Amino acid sequence: MTFTLAADAALLKPVRIGDTTAENRIFMAPLTRSRAHADGTPSDLAAQYYAQRAAAGLIISEATAISRESNGAYANTPGNYTDGHQAKWAEIAAAVHEAGGRMFMQLWHVGRMGHPEISGVETVGPSAIAADMSAHTPSGKQPLPVPRALEVDEIATIVDQFRLAARRAIDAGMDGVEIHGANGYLLHEFASDVVNQRTDAYGGSPENRARFTAEVVEAVAAEIGPGRVGLRLSPGGGAGDVREVDTVSTYEALVERIAPLDIAYLHLLIDPSTPTFGALRALWAGALVLNTGREVDTDFCQMESLAGWGAISAAAVGRAFLANPDLIDRLLLGAELNEPDVATFYAPGPAGYVDYPTLDEVRVASA
């Protein structure tokens, strides 16, 4: 696949994202790579991996757990709730900054998408409704269990865990954090009018189903400043077996509640041709980052048009950045893009992680 961006393309113009100035509008989307150690500490290769991709306007890290209990969807995913985690993330942030990049850390709680054989703890969610999916556990592929519905006081604890993990991210040198409210994980589960069957203050009305995510955003913004906070949403799905009948009302309630905070950006995983995108774009006056998902290759022509019209502030790109550390250079030159190796997406070690060749390396090898 090839695509050429003109030097004066909208996607290549700088953009202000909260407290951060991104040098271009092609962001690296969060990508789970399963390279962390078993205790959640990022591997020694992570700094190299992210620094290789520092030409992205903004790097959004792989999803990072806020607590031991919040992990468990995949083996070997990172956390940021111990001093050891924070120290390794500080090395990553320093490497990205030294290479001229900017980086936000994505924070998550996997909710009912976790499995006890991975996390070592009980699975929880908004209601006792299991996801119709399986997990790759140490003993093999296992169906996800029925989660225990969280108590209200536990919700307050999780809000605080997001706050504390965000503080650690900033103290480690990150430019900000992205709260993961998408892809079927805990905050998305609470937003869903199908998965969330609660009758208390966190269920029922759109405002109640939006409450948990709003409280997390408010707590994190109060801790580290709203200009360092992004929020990712995937109305209607985005993965993770979360279904929603009403894909608009809860997100309208959420956007209306958090809009006065003036956070850095809203990151939508969505088809921009849908009415839901139009409804939320009309409500959101701030920076908007678009990711069209992993089912199809990124349509850079479409993204350039949307950026040029002002419909989006930036495009978040996943697999193309995974396979092309020098993606920006390749787009400027109209060069062929490396194809991502699906077999190594979640495999351990450097293969398919830090060994994708740049154009310069290809030229040297062929000389």
N, C-alpha and C positions, 0 to 999 in steps of 0.2 A: 504494500500500500504506500502511495506517495501523496503528498499534498504540499503545496507551496504557499507560505504566508509572505505577503509583501512586507518590506521593512517598515512601512507605516501602517501596518494592520492594527485594528483596534485591540486585538488580543495581545499585541506586543507593547502596548502603552502602559506606563506605570498606573497604579491605582492605590488609593488610600483605603486600607482595611482597618478601621478602628485606629489604634495607636501605631499601626505598622504600614509602611509603604512597600508594596510589592512592585518589583521592577517590571513585571509583565502580568498578564491576566490568565496565564495557563498554570493552574495549580496542580500539584501532585495530590491525588485523592488518597484517602486512607486505605491501606491494603494489608490485611492480615497475612503474615509470611511464616509464622510458626517457627521462628529461629531463636526465640528466647530460651533461657535455661528453665529447668523445671520449676524453680522457685519464683519465676517471673522476672528475673534480671535479664535485661537485653544482652545479647551476645556481643562478643568483641567485634564481630563483623558489622554490627548495626551502624556504627559511626561511619564506616566506609560506604556502606549502602546508601545512607541518606546524603552524605556529602557529595557522592557522585552525581546526585540529582539536584544539587543546590541551584541550578539555573532556573528551576521552577520559580514562578512568582512567589509562591508560598508552598512549603511542604506541610501536609497534614499527616501526622504520624499514623501508624497502624493503631487500631483500637487498643487501649491500655487500661488495665483493670484498676479500679479505685480501692479494692480490698481483696483479700483472699476469697471471700465469699462471692464476690462479683464476677469471678473468672469461671472458666469451665466449659465454654462452648467449643474450644479447640485446645489441643495440647500445645504447650510451649508458646503461649502468648504472653506478652509482657505486662508488668504491673508498675504502679508508681505509688506504693504505700509503705515502703521501707527506706531506710537510709541508703541501703545498697542499691536499690532501684534508682533512687534519685541521683546517686553518684554516677551511675552509668549513663543516665539520661543527660547529665551535665557534660559528659564527654561527647555525646552525640550532638548536643546543642552547640558546643564549642567547635566541633568539626564542621557543622553546617555553616556557622557564622564565618569561620575562617575561609570557607570556600565562597563566601559572598551571599549565602542564602538566608531565608527566613523560615521559621518553623513553628507550627502550633502542634500541641499534643492532643490527640483525640482520647477522651475519657469515656469509659463505658461500664455498665453493669449488664451482664448477659441475661438476667432474669430466667424465664422458663426455658431458654435455649441452652442452659448449662446442664451438665450431667455429673452426678456425684462421683463417678469413677475418675473424672478429670479434676474436678474442684476439691473433692474430699469433703464436701458439705452438702446439706440438703438444698434442693432446687426450690426457688421461690418465684412468685409472680403476682399479678394483681388478683387472680382468681385461680381456682383449682381446675384449670383447663390445660391439658397438655398440647404441645405443638406436635403436629403430625409429621415429625421428622426424626432422623436418627443422628447419633453422634459417633464419631470414631474414637472409641475409648481404648485404654490399654488392653482390654480383653476382647476387643473387636467391635464391630458395628452394633450399636444398641439403640433401641427406641428411646426417645426422650421421655422422662417420667412425668407424671402428674405433679405439678408444683404445689407447694403450700402457699396459700394466700397470705401476703404480708399483713402484719398488724400495723396500725397507724403509727405507733411509736417506732417501729422498725423503719418506716418510710422516712421519718425525721432523721434517723441515724444514717441512712443512705444519702440523704441530702447533705449531711455534714461530711460524709466520706468523699463526695464529689468536691466539696469545698476544700478539704484538706489535700486531696490529690492535686487540685489546681494550684494551690499554694506551693506544693512541692515542685510542680512543673515550672512555675515562674522562678522559684529559688534555684532550680537547675539551669536556668538561662533560656528557657523557651520564650518565644515572643508572645505566646498566648495558648489557649486551650480551645478545643472544639468539644462540646457536649454531644454525645451520641444519643440522639433521640429517634433513631431510624432503624431500618433493617430487621425489625422484629425483636429487638432486645428490650430490656425492662421498661424504659421510658416510653417506647413505642407501644408496648403491650398495654400500658395504662391509658394511652391515647385511643386505643382501638375500641370501637363500640361493639365488637364481637368478642374479643379476648377478655376485656374488662367487664365483669358482671357484678361489680361491687355496688353496695347500696349506701355507702358512707360518703364522706366528703371527697373521696377520690374516685367516685364512680357515678354513673347515671347521666347527668347533663354534660354537654360539651365543656363547660367551664370546669366542672369537677374532674373530668378525664384529662384536661389540660393542666390541672393543678400541680401534679408531681413535677412535670418537666419545668413548669414556670418557677416553682420553688427552687429547683436546682439552678436554673439560670440566675435567679435573683441572688441566691447565696454565693455562687461563684463570682458574679459581677461585683458583689459587695466586698468580696475577699481580695480580688486581684485587679478590679477596675473593669468596667464594661467594654472598654476599647481593646481588651485582650481576650474577649469571649466570643466564640462562634457557636452556632447550634445547627446540627444536621437533622433533617427531617425527611421522611419518605412517605408522604401521604398515600394511603391506599395499598401499600405493600413495600416493594423494594427488596424483598427476600424475607426469610425467616418465618414463613407460614403465618404471618399476621394478616388477617383479612379485616376490611372495614367496609361497612355498608355506606356510611356517610364519610366521604373523604375530605370534606370541607369544614364542617362546623367546628370540630375540636381544634383544628389548626387555625381557623379564624379567631377563636377564643384565645388560643395561646399567643398568636401574633399580636392581638390587641392588648393583651396583658403585658407582654414584655417589650413592646415597641417603645414605651417611654424610657427604658433603660439605655437605649441607643448602643446596643452591643455591636461588635465589630462586623459581623455578617450573619446572614441566614444561608445555609447550605441545603439546597433541595436536590434530592435524588428523585427525578421525575421526568416524564415526557413533557416537554414544553408546549406541546400542542393540546394538552388536556385543559378542560375548564378549571380544574383545581389549580394548575399553575397560574392561570390568568387571575383567579380570585385572590390567591396569596400575593402575587406580584403587585396587584392593585392596592393591597393593604400594607405592604412592606415598603417603606420609604428608604430604608438603608441599603447597604451593599448586599447583593445577592449572588451567590455562587451556585452554578448549575452543574449537576452530574447526571447524564442521561442513562447511566446504568451499565452493567457489564454484559448484557445480552448481545449487544452489537458494538462494533468498533465506533470510537468517537467520530462524529461527523464534524470535522474542523470547519468545513464551509458553513454549516449551520451555526456553530458556535461563534464564528467570526461575524456572521450576520446579526445574531442576537446581541453580541457585544457592541457592534456598530450602531445598532438601533437604541442601545441603552436599556434593553430588556434584561440583561445580566451584567454584573460587574466583572465576573471571571468564570472560567470553565474549569471544573475539577476533572482531571484525566487520570485513570488508573493504569490499565494494562499497558498503554503506550509508554508511560513513564517507567513502568516496571522493566520493560524490555529495552528501553532507549534512554540511558542516562543523559545523553546529549540531545534529547527530543527537540529542544528549541532550535538548536543549530540545524538539525535535520529538516525541520519545517521551513526554516528560512531558505535552505538550499534546495528544497524539494527532493531531498534524498530518500531512498528506500528506507522504510522502518524495519528494525528487527522484529521478528515474530516472537511473541511470548511463548515460553515453553511451559505448558500447563502442568506437565509431569513434575516440575520443580517448584511449583507455587508454594507448597507447604512442606517441602522436603528439607532435611537438615543440611547444613554446610554451605559452602560458597557457590556451588553450581546453581545457575539460574537465579542467583542473588546478587553477587558482585562481579560476575564475569561476563555480562553482556557487553559486546565491544562497541566503542565509540567509532565515529567515522575516522578519526585520526589513527586509531589502533588498526582499523581495517586497511587503511592506506599503507601503514608501516608493514603490516603482515604481507601485503600483496606486492610490496616494492621489490 
